[in-house]
Amino acid sequence: MVFRTAYRITGNASDAEDVLQTVFLRLLRKPEQFEAMENAESYLRRAAINASLDVIRARKSTDLTEAHVLPCQSGHDYGELRHALARAIAQLKPRPAEVFALRFLEGLSNPEIAQMLGISQVLVAVTVHRTRQQLRKELRAYLGDRS
């Protein structure tokens, strides 16, 4: 589950393996924290999302040569779209990025996300809506007229 979550966010197996290793190394350093938690699956999924976003942010900051010019609607490459989406998600604040990843990459419902994060369903819905609007602006070149 940790690998799958990381792979969906990072888009490649190597980064997903790094995230998997990072998450479990953190647990090995503080085993009492893991033993005391009530919902291990929720913790592992959130840890995978956060570590994946860290990988994307680190990649972005080290790859200064990459152009930010997105291809036009008519000739877009879905691999590039995936990378553009990952970069756009990495620019989000942590909570919106986490909510977006849980909703659209992990497929959880708003009530499930609210329970997992300890926030209201209304806050989840508002965060999802605002995050989608922000990502639409970032990915306008790929979305064309649909934005």
QUITA-V519466 format. One record per residue. N is the residue number from 0. PSI is psi in radians with two decimals (* if undefined). OMEGA is omega in radians with two decimals (* if undefined). D_LAST is the distance of its C-alpha to the last C-alpha in Angstrom with 2 decimals. Layout:
<<N & PSI & OMEGA & D_LAST> <N & PSI & OMEGA & D_LAST>>
//
This chain:
<<0 & -0.70 & 3.12 & 32.29> <1 & -0.79 & 3.12 & 32.01> <2 & -0.81 & -3.12 & 31.61> <3 & -0.77 & 3.11 & 28.99> <4 & -0.81 & -3.13 & 26.91> <5 & -0.69 & -3.14 & 27.32> <6 & -0.71 & 3.12 & 26.54> <7 & -0.58 & -3.09 & 23.21> <8 & -0.79 & -3.06 & 22.21> <9 & -0.52 & 3.11 & 24.00> <10 & 0.06 & 3.04 & 23.55> <11 & 2.64 & -3.03 & 27.17> <12 & -0.64 & -3.13 & 30.55> <13 & -0.82 & 3.11 & 32.39> <14 & -0.66 & 3.13 & 30.20> <15 & -0.68 & 3.09 & 30.25> <16 & -0.68 & 3.09 & 34.05> <17 & -0.73 & 3.11 & 34.22> <18 & -0.79 & 3.11 & 32.28> <19 & -0.83 & 3.14 & 34.60> <20 & -0.75 & -3.14 & 37.57> <21 & -0.80 & -3.12 & 36.43> <22 & -0.81 & -3.08 & 35.87> <23 & -0.49 & 3.02 & 39.26> <24 & -0.67 & 3.07 & 41.07> <25 & -0.69 & 3.11 & 39.93> <26 & -0.66 & 3.13 & 41.37> <27 & -0.54 & 3.14 & 44.59> <28 & -0.49 & -3.13 & 45.04> <29 & 1.19 & -3.08 & 44.80> <30 & -0.52 & -3.14 & 45.88> <31 & -0.54 & 3.11 & 46.98> <32 & -0.74 & -3.13 & 43.43> <33 & -0.72 & -3.11 & 42.29> <34 & -0.53 & -3.08 & 45.39> <35 & -0.26 & -3.06 & 44.90> <36 & 2.63 & -3.09 & 41.34> <37 & -0.66 & -3.06 & 40.84> <38 & 1.61 & -3.08 & 37.77> <39 & -0.67 & -3.12 & 37.92> <40 & -0.75 & 3.12 & 34.96> <41 & -0.78 & 3.13 & 32.68> <42 & -0.83 & -3.10 & 34.10> <43 & -0.69 & 3.13 & 33.74> <44 & -0.79 & 3.13 & 30.10> <45 & -0.70 & 3.12 & 29.24> <46 & -0.69 & 3.12 & 31.43> <47 & -0.74 & 3.13 & 29.73> <48 & -0.85 & -3.10 & 26.24> <49 & -0.74 & 3.12 & 27.58> <50 & -0.63 & 3.10 & 29.60> <51 & -0.74 & 3.10 & 26.72> <52 & -0.64 & 3.07 & 24.58> <53 & -0.72 & 3.12 & 27.72> <54 & -0.77 & -3.14 & 28.02> <55 & -0.75 & 3.13 & 24.49> <56 & -0.71 & 3.13 & 25.11> <57 & -0.72 & 3.11 & 28.51> <58 & -0.72 & -3.12 & 27.27> <59 & -0.74 & -3.09 & 24.75> <60 & -0.43 & 3.13 & 27.56> <61 & -0.30 & -3.11 & 30.01> <62 & 1.26 & -3.08 & 27.88> <63 & -0.25 & -3.10 & 27.86> <64 & -0.21 & -3.08 & 27.90> <65 & 2.32 & 3.13 & 24.48> <66 & 2.54 & 3.08 & 22.09> <67 & 0.21 & 3.12 & 18.74> <68 & 2.12 & -3.12 & 17.44> <69 & 2.54 & 3.12 & 14.78> <70 & 2.82 & -3.12 & 15.29> <71 & 2.89 & -3.10 & 13.35> <72 & -0.71 & -3.00 & 11.26> <73 & -0.48 & -3.07 & 14.53> <74 & 0.65 & -3.07 & 16.74> <75 & 2.62 & 3.11 & 15.19> <76 & 2.23 & -3.06 & 17.69> <77 & -0.44 & 3.02 & 16.95> <78 & -0.73 & 3.09 & 19.64> <79 & -0.64 & 3.09 & 17.95> <80 & -0.77 & 3.12 & 14.64> <81 & -0.76 & 3.12 & 16.91> <82 & -0.66 & 3.10 & 18.53> <83 & -0.70 & 3.10 & 15.46> <84 & -0.75 & 3.11 & 14.42> <85 & -0.75 & 3.11 & 18.07> <86 & -0.71 & -3.14 & 18.18> <87 & -0.71 & 3.10 & 15.22> <88 & -0.67 & 3.14 & 16.99> <89 & -0.42 & 3.13 & 20.21> <90 & -0.24 & 3.14 & 19.10> <91 & 2.76 & 3.00 & 18.64> <92 & 2.76 & -3.03 & 21.75> <93 & -0.82 & -3.08 & 23.93> <94 & -0.86 & 3.10 & 23.49> <95 & -0.66 & 3.12 & 19.66> <96 & -0.73 & -3.14 & 19.80> <97 & -0.78 & 3.13 & 22.57> <98 & -0.78 & 3.13 & 21.00> <99 & -0.81 & -3.13 & 17.80> <100 & -0.74 & 3.12 & 20.15> <101 & -0.69 & -3.08 & 22.41> <102 & -0.89 & -2.96 & 19.83> <103 & -0.40 & 3.12 & 17.72> <104 & -0.58 & 3.12 & 20.16> <105 & -0.25 & 3.07 & 23.35> <106 & 0.39 & 3.11 & 22.31> <107 & 2.67 & 3.11 & 24.13> <108 & 2.87 & 3.11 & 23.68> <109 & -0.76 & 3.09 & 23.17> <110 & -0.67 & 3.11 & 26.94> <111 & -0.73 & 3.12 & 27.88> <112 & -0.77 & 3.14 & 25.86> <113 & -0.79 & 3.13 & 27.37> <114 & -0.75 & -3.11 & 30.81> <115 & -0.71 & -3.07 & 30.41> <116 & -0.16 & 3.14 & 29.32> <117 & 0.63 & 3.12 & 31.56> <118 & 2.98 & -3.11 & 28.96> <119 & 2.74 & 3.09 & 28.03> <120 & -0.58 & 3.12 & 25.59> <121 & -0.76 & 3.11 & 24.01> <122 & -0.68 & 3.09 & 23.47> <123 & -0.85 & -3.11 & 21.92> <124 & -0.75 & 3.13 & 19.47> <125 & -0.75 & 3.14 & 18.59> <126 & -0.76 & 3.12 & 18.30> <127 & -0.81 & -3.12 & 16.02> <128 & -0.86 & -3.12 & 13.66> <129 & -0.68 & -3.14 & 13.81> <130 & -0.72 & 3.10 & 13.60> <131 & -0.71 & 3.10 & 10.42> <132 & -0.77 & -3.14 & 8.86> <133 & -0.74 & -3.14 & 10.75> <134 & -0.61 & 3.06 & 9.90> <135 & -0.73 & 3.11 & 6.11> <136 & -0.75 & -3.12 & 7.57> <137 & -0.57 & -3.03 & 10.18> <138 & 0.39 & -3.08 & 8.57> <139 & -0.70 & -3.11 & 6.18> <140 & -0.54 & 3.13 & 9.00> <141 & -0.52 & -3.06 & 8.99> <142 & -0.36 & 3.11 & 5.66> <143 & -2.27 & -3.09 & 6.19> <144 & -0.32 & -3.09 & 5.46> <145 & -0.26 & -3.14 & 3.80> <146 & * & * & 0.00>>
//
